[in-house]
């Protein structure tokens, strides 16, 4: 995939890209206000970062402790080395129990593993019950944001979608009405479901329990009505102690949406009477990333989406332009691990402004990792294209006479050529920019004329 090309498709609709930008910046602003209301915000970030670093340094020990305690609680624990094994485990659990319909709460891990199409192909109906996820599922699209999956869609488009699939009134676009239509539609699915699946926000080694954070209550409704609950988590979600939860819960919702806390923070420690609780722990490349010192910190991520809300590139290019499960700065760091050639353009979809690092609740050095990926990708390129241009620039900057001549030539080109010609010559870079008015003379010329006499 090529991010610049995909981004240009999103920007073909200037109105959409404008309100996408403004809406996400509004969420970023809410995050800032929520953070400022917490006196020890920076201390919390540092504490969370240290807890995660410690957990990753002893990941095998904490996973073993967690498994032991979870099994003692009555949870059936499964291990998956990759996405295929994860999908086969989930399918076997469902097939062995004759499940035909599964209600699913938001889970970025199952998106990463492409669980939905796998189950559909094996005769099991999957209903995403998070409102945003259900919208994009009906639209046959992937989520464009990890917290607000349908942020790229206008309410009028959602109205048309619901009219076509759910029989809502034609032309309806009132959010309250559309939400009620979705609620009635999903209520029937909850009541008919044979099993429920959720993600996991945090798993506690000390207790063998895990936490699921939602705002709509769909996860709770699904798992309390269905006889089988399957929870899927990446192995990096482990934290050592129950008391550590307070640190992360204070950071998560504030970073994600500017709320003090998610509406529902559900703790699961054992199956309810007469029901089953399965937990699938998934590696899928995480152990490999753990062994890469410069990229290891990306495993600290708590999936709040703050880096996306603040990123000027993501806000203006849309989530689908990244063509991977996780868009934005985090996705640009993680995707090249999966396929460096296929996702080589993503680390360059950044201004390296550092805003993503500034808002990250666990202090991941995202812009530093993006820069590291750029170096890694360019190291495998031949000495042509941008590297050659940089060599030419180095030659000019090292020679004052050449630098003065280049400045004169640049000013002449700006003054004596049309803006259309300039855009064609600068291709994509110049398509959205106007070159400045050329000065009448260089600073050196001005200085030589105006400097004080010795």
C-alpha positions as semicolon CSV with decimal commas, in nm:
position;residue;x (nm);y (nm);z (nm)
1;X;0,000;0,000;0,000
2;X;0,098;0,361;-0,042
3;X;-0,017;0,602;0,226
4;X;0,016;0,922;0,018
5;X;-0,205;0,777;-0,257
6;X;-0,466;0,649;-0,012
7;X;-0,462;0,981;0,175
8;X;-0,525;1,170;-0,147
9;X;-0,846;0,969;-0,192
10;X;-0,967;1,082;0,150
11;X;-0,874;1,441;0,070
12;X;-1,075;1,436;-0,252
13;X;-1,361;1,528;-0,019
14;X;-1,231;1,851;0,143
15;X;-1,539;1,895;0,358
16;X;-1,499;1,548;0,509
17;X;-1,128;1,589;0,575
18;X;-1,196;1,928;0,737
19;X;-1,455;1,809;0,988
20;X;-1,257;1,489;1,050
21;X;-0,962;1,710;1,145
22;X;-1,172;1,943;1,361
23;X;-1,361;1,662;1,538
24;X;-1,049;1,473;1,637
25;X;-0,880;1,792;1,755
26;X;-1,187;1,858;1,971
27;X;-1,133;1,517;2,134
28;X;-0,765;1,603;2,181
29;X;-0,867;1,928;2,350
30;X;-1,102;1,737;2,584
31;X;-0,810;1,511;2,670
32;X;-0,601;1,814;2,765
33;X;-0,876;1,956;2,985
34;X;-0,922;1,621;3,161
35;X;-0,547;1,590;3,216
36;X;-0,524;1,940;3,364
37;X;-0,790;1,848;3,621
38;X;-0,557;1,579;3,760
39;X;-0,284;1,737;3,968
40;X;-0,044;1,445;3,942
41;X;-0,102;1,371;3,571
42;X;0,264;1,360;3,471
43;X;0,345;1,146;3,774
44;X;0,071;0,905;3,668
45;X;0,215;0,886;3,317
46;X;0,560;0,812;3,452
47;X;0,426;0,553;3,695
48;X;0,226;0,380;3,420
49;X;0,529;0,379;3,192
50;X;0,746;0,222;3,463
51;X;0,484;-0,042;3,549
52;X;0,459;-0,140;3,184
53;X;0,836;-0,147;3,142
54;X;0,866;-0,371;3,449
55;X;0,588;-0,600;3,325
56;X;0,755;-0,641;2,986
57;X;1,092;-0,712;3,149
58;X;0,937;-1,008;3,335
59;X;0,661;-1,093;3,090
60;X;0,712;-1,469;3,101
61;X;0,693;-1,476;3,481
62;X;0,378;-1,264;3,497
63;X;0,207;-1,464;3,222
64;X;0,277;-1,787;3,410
65;X;0,146;-1,634;3,733
66;X;-0,162;-1,506;3,557
67;X;-0,237;-1,843;3,395
68;X;-0,200;-2,025;3,727
69;X;-0,438;-1,789;3,908
70;X;-0,687;-1,775;3,620
71;X;-0,711;-2,155;3,604
72;X;-0,758;-2,165;3,981
73;X;-1,049;-1,923;3,934
74;X;-1,217;-2,158;3,686
75;X;-1,115;-1,978;3,366
76;X;-1,012;-2,199;3,073
77;X;-0,686;-2,056;2,938
78;X;-0,571;-2,106;2,578
79;X;-0,245;-1,997;2,412
80;X;-0,209;-1,887;2,051
81;X;0,124;-1,824;1,881
82;X;-0,027;-1,634;1,588
83;X;-0,351;-1,509;1,434
84;X;-0,433;-1,839;1,261
85;X;-0,402;-2,037;1,583
86;X;-0,612;-1,777;1,767
87;X;-0,888;-1,806;1,507
88;X;-0,882;-2,187;1,514
89;X;-0,906;-2,191;1,894
90;X;-1,207;-1,959;1,894
91;X;-1,375;-2,160;1,617
92;X;-1,324;-2,488;1,804
93;X;-1,475;-2,348;2,123
94;X;-1,778;-2,231;1,927
95;X;-1,818;-2,546;1,715
96;X;-1,785;-2,778;2,015
97;X;-2,078;-2,597;2,176
98;X;-2,292;-2,572;1,866
99;X;-2,273;-2,193;1,854
100;X;-2,429;-2,036;1,545
101;X;-2,447;-1,671;1,650
102;X;-2,177;-1,475;1,834
103;X;-2,215;-1,123;1,976
104;X;-1,883;-0,944;1,991
105;X;-1,772;-0,639;2,182
106;X;-1,495;-0,421;2,045
107;X;-1,164;-0,604;2,021
108;X;-0,873;-0,467;1,822
109;X;-0,693;-0,800;1,866
110;X;-0,966;-0,987;1,676
111;X;-0,947;-0,718;1,407
112;X;-0,573;-0,781;1,393
113;X;-0,639;-1,154;1,355
114;X;-0,923;-1,102;1,101
115;X;-1,152;-1,319;1,313
116;X;-1,483;-1,196;1,170
117;X;-1,432;-1,311;0,809
118;X;-1,279;-1,637;0,935
119;X;-1,587;-1,719;1,144
120;X;-1,824;-1,605;0,869
121;X;-1,651;-1,843;0,628
122;X;-1,705;-2,123;0,880
123;X;-2,078;-2,068;0,916
124;X;-2,090;-1,860;1,235
125;X;-2,267;-1,525;1,231
126;X;-2,070;-1,251;1,408
127;X;-2,252;-0,939;1,527
128;X;-2,039;-0,648;1,641
129;X;-2,232;-0,480;1,921
130;X;-2,033;-0,161;1,974
131;X;-2,232;0,104;1,784
132;X;-1,937;0,230;1,582
133;X;-1,820;-0,123;1,506
134;X;-2,171;-0,225;1,398
135;X;-2,187;0,073;1,163
136;X;-1,864;-0,017;0,986
137;X;-1,960;-0,385;0,985
138;X;-2,283;-0,304;0,803
139;X;-2,086;-0,081;0,566
140;X;-1,839;-0,369;0,509
141;X;-1,548;-0,147;0,609
142;X;-1,272;-0,181;0,868
143;X;-1,266;0,061;1,164
144;X;-1,089;0,388;1,087
145;X;-1,007;0,462;1,453
146;X;-0,954;0,227;1,747
147;X;-1,188;0,414;1,984
148;X;-1,425;0,583;1,736
149;X;-1,447;0,327;1,456
150;X;-1,693;0,521;1,237
151;X;-1,549;0,869;1,289
152;X;-1,500;0,902;0,912
153;X;-1,875;0,872;0,839
154;X;-2,135;1,149;0,838
155;X;-2,460;1,098;1,026
156;X;-2,647;1,117;0,694
157;X;-2,443;0,824;0,564
158;X;-2,521;0,628;0,879
159;X;-2,890;0,706;0,825
160;X;-2,879;0,568;0,471
161;X;-2,694;0,260;0,594
162;X;-2,950;0,193;0,867
163;X;-3,236;0,247;0,622
164;X;-3,088;-0,014;0,386
165;X;-2,998;-0,273;0,653
166;X;-3,219;-0,206;0,956
167;X;-3,532;-0,054;0,799
168;X;-3,506;0,288;0,963
169;X;-3,692;0,585;0,817
170;X;-3,561;0,708;0,484
171;X;-3,360;1,029;0,515
172;X;-3,334;1,009;0,895
173;X;-3,010;1,148;1,036
174;X;-3,093;1,241;1,396
175;X;-2,826;1,069;1,611
176;X;-3,068;0,994;1,896
177;X;-3,316;0,828;1,659
178;X;-3,044;0,628;1,484
179;X;-2,899;0,515;1,817
180;X;-3,243;0,391;1,925
181;X;-3,280;0,199;1,598
182;X;-2,943;0,033;1,660
183;X;-3,034;-0,042;2,021
184;X;-3,356;-0,221;1,923
185;X;-3,178;-0,413;1,649
186;X;-2,894;-0,522;1,878
187;X;-3,119;-0,614;2,169
188;X;-3,268;-0,896;1,963
189;X;-2,919;-1,015;1,872
190;X;-2,812;-1,019;2,238
191;X;-3,111;-1,231;2,334
192;X;-3,053;-1,482;2,053
193;X;-2,674;-1,517;2,085
194;X;-2,517;-1,849;2,180
195;X;-2,185;-1,695;2,287
196;X;-2,022;-1,359;2,352
197;X;-1,669;-1,240;2,281
198;X;-1,486;-0,945;2,434
199;X;-1,141;-0,796;2,426
200;X;-0,931;-0,732;2,736
201;X;-0,798;-0,394;2,848
202;X;-0,591;-0,514;3,143
203;X;-0,510;-0,857;3,291
204;X;-0,382;-0,878;3,648
205;X;-0,119;-1,143;3,721
206;X;-0,180;-1,128;4,097
207;X;-0,550;-1,218;4,075
208;X;-0,588;-1,405;3,746
209;X;-0,868;-1,165;3,654
210;X;-0,909;-0,916;3,373
211;X;-1,084;-0,586;3,305
212;X;-1,297;-0,475;3,010
213;X;-1,369;-0,101;2,969
214;X;-1,666;0,017;2,760
215;X;-1,901;0,313;2,735
216;X;-2,210;0,141;2,598
217;X;-2,249;-0,162;2,827
218;X;-2,265;-0,395;2,528
219;X;-1,985;-0,617;2,658
220;X;-2,162;-0,664;2,992
221;X;-2,497;-0,739;2,830
222;X;-2,345;-0,992;2,591
223;X;-2,148;-1,193;2,846
224;X;-2,426;-1,197;3,106
225;X;-2,686;-1,329;2,863
226;X;-2,480;-1,582;2,668
227;X;-2,372;-1,915;2,823
228;X;-2,018;-1,887;2,681
229;X;-1,780;-1,591;2,722
230;X;-1,460;-1,584;2,517
231;X;-1,207;-1,309;2,599
232;X;-0,912;-1,249;2,366
233;X;-0,601;-1,058;2,466
234;X;-0,250;-0,984;2,349
235;X;0,012;-1,105;2,594
236;X;0,131;-0,746;2,653
237;X;-0,190;-0,658;2,843
238;X;-0,052;-0,808;3,166
239;X;0,009;-0,586;3,470
240;X;0,148;-0,721;3,798
241;X;-0,088;-0,609;4,077
242;X;-0,452;-0,520;4,133
243;X;-0,343;-0,188;4,285
244;X;-0,179;-0,100;3,950
245;X;-0,523;-0,082;3,790
246;X;-0,595;0,252;3,954
247;X;-0,307;0,413;3,765
248;X;-0,420;0,291;3,422
249;X;-0,792;0,348;3,474
250;X;-0,724;0,714;3,561
251;X;-0,525;0,751;3,240
252;X;-0,723;0,548;2,986
253;X;-1,054;0,730;2,947
254;X;-0,904;1,075;2,996
255;X;-0,653;1,007;2,720
256;X;-0,908;0,848;2,488
257;X;-1,215;1,073;2,507
258;X;-1,160;1,323;2,788
259;X;-1,386;1,132;3,028
260;X;-1,283;1,083;3,388
261;X;-1,364;0,712;3,359
262;X;-1,531;0,479;3,111
263;X;-1,900;0,429;3,187
264;X;-1,848;0,057;3,247
265;X;-1,531;-0,088;3,400
266;X;-1,607;-0,461;3,430
267;X;-1,391;-0,702;3,628
268;X;-1,398;-1,074;3,540
269;X;-1,240;-1,330;3,771
270;X;-1,437;-1,649;3,716
271;X;-1,728;-1,783;3,510
272;X;-2,075;-1,730;3,649
273;X;-2,265;-2,036;3,768
274;X;-2,361;-2,261;3,477
275;X;-2,156;-2,066;3,221
276;X;-1,809;-2,097;3,069
277;X;-1,529;-1,841;3,055
278;X;-1,245;-1,890;2,807
279;X;-0,941;-1,666;2,775
280;X;-0,719;-1,676;2,465
281;X;-0,372;-1,524;2,507
282;X;-0,212;-1,430;2,175
283;X;0,148;-1,362;2,078
284;X;0,129;-1,290;1,703
285;X;0,471;-1,125;1,679
286;X;0,476;-0,960;2,020
287;X;0,764;-1,173;2,150
288;X;0,970;-1,071;1,849
289;X;0,903;-0,702;1,916
290;X;0,995;-0,757;2,280
291;X;1,341;-0,856;2,165
292;X;1,393;-0,539;1,962
293;X;1,521;-0,279;2,205
294;X;1,446;0,029;1,993
295;X;1,082;-0,077;1,931
296;X;1,001;-0,265;2,254
297;X;0,823;0,028;2,419
298;X;0,540;0,012;2,164
299;X;0,417;-0,290;2,362
300;X;0,333;-0,053;2,649
301;X;0,035;0,080;2,450
302;X;-0,303;0,074;2,629
303;X;-0,500;0,146;2,306
304;X;-0,641;0,485;2,403
305;X;-0,609;0,642;2,057
306;X;-0,469;0,972;2,188
307;X;-0,181;0,962;1,939
308;X;-0,431;0,947;1,652
309;X;-0,641;1,233;1,783
310;X;-0,343;1,465;1,799
311;X;-0,157;1,357;1,483
312;X;-0,190;1,622;1,209
313;X;-0,128;1,359;0,940
314;X;-0,387;1,110;1,067
315;X;-0,647;1,381;1,119
316;X;-0,608;1,492;0,757
317;X;-0,565;1,153;0,592
318;X;-0,819;0,929;0,766
319;X;-0,766;0,588;0,922
320;X;-0,826;0,383;0,609
321;X;-0,525;0,541;0,437
322;X;-0,301;0,334;0,668
323;X;-0,445;0,005;0,539
324;X;-0,373;-0,179;0,863
325;X;-0,562;-0,269;1,180
326;X;-0,413;0,018;1,379
327;X;-0,379;0,353;1,200
328;X;-0,201;0,670;1,305
329;X;0,142;0,694;1,472
330;X;0,107;0,365;1,662
331;X;0,006;0,176;1,348
332;X;0,295;0,334;1,160
333;X;0,531;0,192;1,423
334;X;0,374;-0,155;1,443
335;X;0,279;-0,229;1,080
336;X;0,637;-0,247;0,942
337;X;0,702;-0,532;1,187
338;X;0,437;-0,729;1,000
339;X;0,566;-0,648;0,650
340;X;0,831;-0,380;0,611
341;X;0,804;-0,366;0,232
342;X;0,425;-0,345;0,225
343;X;0,407;-0,077;0,493
344;X;0,728;0,111;0,420
345;X;0,543;0,438;0,351
346;X;0,379;0,456;0,696
347;X;0,677;0,576;0,905
348;X;0,705;0,865;0,659
349;X;0,339;0,962;0,719
350;X;0,453;1,184;1,003
351;X;0,584;1,534;1,061
352;X;0,797;1,402;1,353
353;X;0,640;1,686;1,554
354;X;0,640;1,468;1,868
355;X;0,280;1,547;1,962
356;X;0,199;1,174;1,973
357;X;0,475;1,120;2,228
358;X;0,356;1,418;2,432
359;X;0,003;1,280;2,477
360;X;0,084;0,911;2,516
361;X;-0,032;0,807;2,867
362;X;0,247;0,550;2,898
363;X;0,515;0,774;2,744
364;X;0,598;0,569;2,434
365;X;0,862;0,749;2,229
366;X;0,648;0,723;1,915
367;X;0,815;0,989;1,703
368;X;1,155;0,847;1,797
369;X;1,044;0,503;1,682
370;X;0,906;0,647;1,358
371;X;1,244;0,806;1,294
372;X;1,418;0,476;1,372
373;X;1,195;0,299;1,120
374;X;1,281;0,560;0,855
375;X;1,649;0,489;0,906
376;X;1,590;0,114;0,893
377;X;1,383;0,137;0,574
378;X;1,620;0,373;0,395
379;X;1,921;0,158;0,487
380;X;1,791;-0,104;0,249
381;X;1,743;0,137;-0,041
382;X;1,988;0,192;-0,325
383;X;2,190;0,514;-0,357
384;X;1,931;0,689;-0,569
385;X;1,628;0,909;-0,516
386;X;1,620;1,096;-0,182
387;X;1,967;0,978;-0,064
388;X;2,121;1,118;-0,384
389;X;1,934;1,444;-0,333
390;X;2,068;1,466;0,021
391;X;2,422;1,411;-0,107
392;X;2,373;1,695;-0,354
393;X;2,240;1,916;-0,075
394;X;2,539;1,830;0,143
395;X;2,771;1,925;-0,144
396;X;2,599;2,266;-0,183
397;X;2,585;2,344;0,190
398;X;2,956;2,267;0,227
399;X;3,055;2,521;-0,042
400;X;2,959;2,889;0,013
401;X;2,987;2,978;-0,355
402;X;2,761;2,689;-0,457
403;X;2,514;2,785;-0,182
404;X;2,496;3,145;-0,305
405;X;2,447;3,030;-0,664
406;X;2,170;2,789;-0,564
407;X;1,993;3,065;-0,372
408;X;2,010;3,297;-0,672
409;X;1,873;3,022;-0,900
410;X;1,589;2,944;-0,661
411;X;1,481;3,305;-0,639
412;X;1,495;3,337;-1,019
413;X;1,276;3,027;-1,065
414;X;1,014;3,150;-0,818
415;X;0,999;3,495;-0,983
416;X;1,001;3,384;-1,346
417;X;0,793;3,064;-1,359
418;X;0,423;3,001;-1,308
419;X;0,281;2,838;-0,997
420;X;0,140;2,555;-1,214
421;X;0,488;2,477;-1,348
422;X;0,626;2,481;-0,994
423;X;0,359;2,238;-0,875
424;X;0,434;2,000;-1,161
425;X;0,805;2,009;-1,087
426;X;0,756;1,951;-0,715
427;X;0,484;1,690;-0,781
428;X;0,298;1,578;-0,468
429;X;0,475;1,817;-0,234
430;X;0,380;2,122;-0,437
431;X;0,023;2,018;-0,512
432;X;-0,107;2,156;-0,184
433;X;0,141;2,439;-0,130
434;X;0,211;2,787;-0,262
435;X;0,577;2,884;-0,279
436;X;0,659;3,209;-0,097
437;X;0,727;3,534;-0,279
438;X;1,094;3,547;-0,365
439;X;1,291;3,818;-0,179
440;X;1,461;4,083;-0,388
441;X;1,799;3,988;-0,248
442;X;1,959;3,731;-0,024
443;X;2,029;3,797;0,344
444;X;2,403;3,792;0,270
445;X;2,366;4,065;0,007
446;X;2,155;4,275;0,245
447;X;2,402;4,223;0,527
448;X;2,703;4,322;0,320
449;X;2,525;4,645;0,221
450;X;2,400;4,734;0,568
451;X;2,656;4,608;0,816
452;X;2,831;4,871;1,025
453;X;3,169;4,988;0,899
454;X;3,466;4,835;1,088
